[in-house]
Every structure is written in C-alpha cells, then in structure tokens.
C-alpha cells in the first residue's frame, strides 16, 4: 500500500499544465501551476525549480501540490535557520525556510560590494543559513546569518597587513591564484589550496601591491585568512 502523505519529489521539467515531478518512490506526477508555490506563474521561476527537490502532498489522479506541502512552522526573531534558495533575480532572492517562501531584499542578501548581481553569488537549490529578523510577517536575512567580515568597520582599508573582505570572481590559471574583487576597481590575487566556486567570499590579508591596470586602480597580493561563504563547485 502506497503512503499518499507528504513526499519528496524532484522537479523533472515543465509540462503544459505545470511541473512534472519524480516522487521518491519512483512514480511521476504533475504539480499544476496554481499549486507550484511560485512567486508568480512565469517560465523563469518555473525553470529555476527544475532539478530541485521539493516537498509535495497529493491532490489525487496523479496531481500533487507543493503549495499545500509548505506547511509553515513558527519562526522566532533572532533565530538562525537553514534554508534553500529557490529563485534568484539580479537583485532579489527567494529562500524557503521552515515552510515559508520568503523574499530576501538585496541589502539582506550579501555583505559589502557585490561585483555583478546576486545571480553571481547564489544558485537555485543552494543551501544557505538565514537569520530571522521578524517573525510576523516573516522577514529574514542571509547577510546577518554570517559573522561580520569587516570586523565592525564600515568598509575595507587597503594597506599592508590589513584584513579585507571580497568575492571570488575567477581563477588565474597561470598561477592558480583566485581573482578576488574587494571594492569597485580593487582586485586581489589570493592563493588557496582548493579553489571554490566563483561567488564565494573570503577574508584576506593585504601583503603587497602590484602595478595597477586599465581596469583596476588597486591591485595587490593577498594572504588567505578565512572563508566567509565557501561555495562548492557544482558537478
């Protein structure tokens, strides 16, 4: 006998009437658009769910609901809770936390200067921690769930020996060093043993300055101190 309660399903693709999902018992079903729990029904939001695992409950006749499976739990201000990024826009995140699908504004998504957009820092399906700022109506922050990487200062100070915060944008394949953007037109080269996914963030110590370039007014060699948010490379 099949238990037709709450189940885990992987979104396979978009169907005409909604999302085709594979249930954890091997069956397939359809989540109609009105039951898909999207911020709004559009192709971009739906496509971001493809490949993600979601909770669903049965509607009958092979149809399932993600909306009714969310079943929000109470949140308490100040708590740090695990969440899953469901949707990413240039300046907006949607994170599922304890059954709540919550909009994270840009100022609460990341620390400091972001080189690019939030799409460069987050991917749909990625796990993040959030701090609950308000329980009702719920409001959460990804940024405030992370220890202040500036150490209480307003911004980075670029001088030898100073610790500074930035985002990994690429790898110099000639040297193996990470290319890290610390502020507008400020680039650092930081060596680490195991390069992460771009969009990771770190704290480095300024060691020595290099010649500026047409794109970068300040360029320096940095010594790795610690990860702030390390993103593992996607398969």
KARAGI-V238708 format. One record per pair of residues at least 4 apart in sequence whose C-alpha atoms are under 7 Angstrom apart, sorted by sequence separation. I is the first residue (numbers start at 1). J is the second residue. If there is no record, write none. Layout:
i=I j=J
i=I j=J
This chain:
i=14 j=18
i=15 j=19
i=22 j=26
i=23 j=27
i=31 j=35
i=32 j=36
i=42 j=46
i=43 j=47
i=44 j=48
i=45 j=49
i=59 j=63
i=65 j=69
i=66 j=70
i=88 j=92
i=89 j=93
i=96 j=100
i=97 j=101
i=104 j=108
i=105 j=109
i=116 j=120
i=118 j=122
i=119 j=123
i=122 j=126
i=134 j=138
i=135 j=139
i=141 j=145
i=148 j=152
i=158 j=162
i=172 j=176
i=182 j=186
i=196 j=200
i=212 j=216
i=213 j=217
i=14 j=19
i=15 j=20
i=22 j=27
i=23 j=28
i=31 j=36
i=58 j=63
i=59 j=64
i=88 j=93
i=96 j=101
i=104 j=109
i=134 j=139
i=150 j=155
i=157 j=162
i=171 j=176
i=172 j=177
i=181 j=186
i=182 j=187
i=212 j=217
i=13 j=19
i=14 j=20
i=22 j=28
i=58 j=64
i=59 j=65
i=87 j=93
i=88 j=94
i=95 j=101
i=96 j=102
i=133 j=139
i=134 j=140
i=150 j=156
i=171 j=177
i=172 j=178
i=181 j=187
i=212 j=218
i=13 j=20
i=21 j=28
i=22 j=29
i=38 j=45
i=57 j=64
i=58 j=65
i=87 j=94
i=94 j=101
i=95 j=102
i=132 j=139
i=133 j=140
i=157 j=164
i=171 j=178
i=172 j=179
i=180 j=187
i=181 j=188
i=212 j=219
i=11 j=19
i=12 j=20
i=21 j=29
i=33 j=41
i=56 j=64
i=57 j=65
i=86 j=94
i=94 j=102
i=95 j=103
i=132 j=140
i=133 j=141
i=156 j=164
i=170 j=178
i=171 j=179
i=179 j=187
i=180 j=188
i=211 j=219
i=11 j=20
i=12 j=21
i=20 j=29
i=21 j=30
i=56 j=65
i=57 j=66
i=85 j=94
i=86 j=95
i=94 j=103
i=131 j=140
i=132 j=141
i=156 j=165
i=170 j=179
i=179 j=188
i=180 j=189
i=210 j=219
i=11 j=21
i=12 j=22
i=20 j=30
i=56 j=66
i=85 j=95
i=86 j=96
i=93 j=103
i=94 j=104
i=130 j=140
i=131 j=141
i=168 j=178
i=169 j=179
i=179 j=189
i=209 j=219
i=210 j=220
i=10 j=21
i=11 j=22
i=19 j=30
i=20 j=31
i=55 j=66
i=57 j=68
i=84 j=95
i=85 j=96
i=93 j=104
i=130 j=141
i=131 j=142
i=168 j=179
i=169 j=180
i=178 j=189
i=179 j=190
i=209 j=220
i=9 j=21
i=10 j=22
i=18 j=30
i=19 j=31
i=57 j=69
i=83 j=95
i=84 j=96
i=92 j=104
i=93 j=105
i=130 j=142
i=168 j=180
i=169 j=181
i=177 j=189
i=178 j=190
i=208 j=220
i=209 j=221
i=9 j=22
i=10 j=23
i=18 j=31
i=19 j=32
i=56 j=69
i=83 j=96
i=84 j=97
i=92 j=105
i=129 j=142
i=131 j=144
i=167 j=180
i=168 j=181
i=177 j=190
i=178 j=191
i=208 j=221
i=9 j=23
i=18 j=32
i=55 j=69
i=83 j=97
i=92 j=106
i=131 j=145
i=150 j=164
i=166 j=180
i=167 j=181
i=177 j=191
i=206 j=220
i=207 j=221
i=8 j=23
i=9 j=24
i=17 j=32
i=18 j=33
i=82 j=97
i=91 j=106
i=130 j=145
i=150 j=165
i=166 j=181
i=167 j=182
i=176 j=191
i=177 j=192
i=206 j=221
i=207 j=222
i=7 j=23
i=8 j=24
i=17 j=33
i=129 j=145
i=149 j=165
i=166 j=182
i=206 j=222
i=207 j=223
i=7 j=24
i=165 j=182
i=205 j=222
i=206 j=223
i=204 j=222
i=205 j=223
i=204 j=223
i=205 j=224
i=204 j=224
i=205 j=225
i=203 j=224
i=204 j=225
i=203 j=225
i=203 j=226
i=202 j=226
i=203 j=227
i=73 j=98
i=202 j=227
i=203 j=228
i=72 j=98
i=73 j=99
i=91 j=117
i=92 j=118
i=201 j=227
i=202 j=228
i=72 j=99
i=90 j=117
i=91 j=118
i=201 j=228
i=202 j=229
i=71 j=99
i=72 j=100
i=90 j=118
i=170 j=198
i=201 j=229
i=36 j=65
i=37 j=66
i=70 j=99
i=89 j=118
i=90 j=119
i=169 j=198
i=187 j=216
i=200 j=229
i=201 j=230
i=35 j=65
i=36 j=66
i=37 j=67
i=70 j=100
i=88 j=118
i=89 j=119
i=168 j=198
i=169 j=199
i=185 j=215
i=186 j=216
i=200 j=230
i=35 j=66
i=36 j=67
i=88 j=119
i=168 j=199
i=185 j=216
i=186 j=217
i=187 j=218
i=188 j=219
i=189 j=220
i=190 j=221
i=200 j=231
i=30 j=62
i=31 j=63
i=35 j=67
i=109 j=141
i=110 j=142
i=111 j=143
i=167 j=199
i=168 j=200
i=185 j=217
i=186 j=218
i=187 j=219
i=188 j=220
i=189 j=221
i=190 j=222
i=191 j=223
i=192 j=224
i=29 j=62
i=30 j=63
i=31 j=64
i=108 j=141
i=109 j=142
i=110 j=143
i=167 j=200
i=168 j=201
i=185 j=218
i=186 j=219
i=187 j=220
i=188 j=221
i=189 j=222
i=190 j=223
i=191 j=224
i=29 j=63
i=30 j=64
i=31 j=65
i=88 j=122
i=108 j=142
i=109 j=143
i=167 j=201
i=188 j=222
i=190 j=224
i=196 j=230
i=197 j=231
i=29 j=64
i=88 j=123
i=108 j=143
i=166 j=201
i=167 j=202
i=196 j=231
i=197 j=232
i=88 j=124
i=104 j=140
i=166 j=202
i=196 j=232
i=197 j=233
i=13 j=50
i=49 j=86
i=87 j=124
i=104 j=141
i=165 j=202
i=166 j=203
i=196 j=233
i=11 j=49
i=12 j=50
i=85 j=123
i=86 j=124
i=165 j=203
i=11 j=50
i=12 j=51
i=48 j=87
i=85 j=124
i=86 j=125
i=164 j=203
i=165 j=204
i=11 j=51
i=85 j=125
i=163 j=203
i=164 j=204
i=10 j=51
i=11 j=52
i=84 j=125
i=85 j=126
i=163 j=204
i=164 j=205
i=10 j=52
i=11 j=53
i=45 j=87
i=84 j=126
i=85 j=127
i=163 j=205
i=10 j=53
i=84 j=127
i=162 j=205
i=163 j=206
i=9 j=53
i=10 j=54
i=83 j=127
i=84 j=128
i=161 j=205
i=162 j=206
i=8 j=53
i=9 j=54
i=83 j=128
i=161 j=206
i=8 j=54
i=9 j=55
i=82 j=128
i=83 j=129
i=160 j=206
i=161 j=207
i=8 j=55
i=9 j=56
i=82 j=129
i=83 j=130
i=159 j=206
i=160 j=207
i=7 j=55
i=8 j=56
i=81 j=129
i=82 j=130
i=158 j=206
i=160 j=208
i=6 j=55
i=7 j=56
i=80 j=129
i=81 j=130
i=6 j=56
i=7 j=57
i=80 j=130
i=81 j=131
i=6 j=57
i=80 j=131
i=5 j=57
i=79 j=131
i=80 j=132
i=5 j=58
i=78 j=131
i=79 j=132
i=4 j=58
i=78 j=132
i=149 j=203
i=77 j=132
i=78 j=133
i=76 j=132
i=77 j=133
i=77 j=134
i=77 j=135
i=76 j=135
i=75 j=135
i=6 j=69
i=80 j=145
i=115 j=181
i=113 j=183
i=52 j=125
i=48 j=124
i=121 j=199
i=120 j=199
i=121 j=200
i=149 j=228
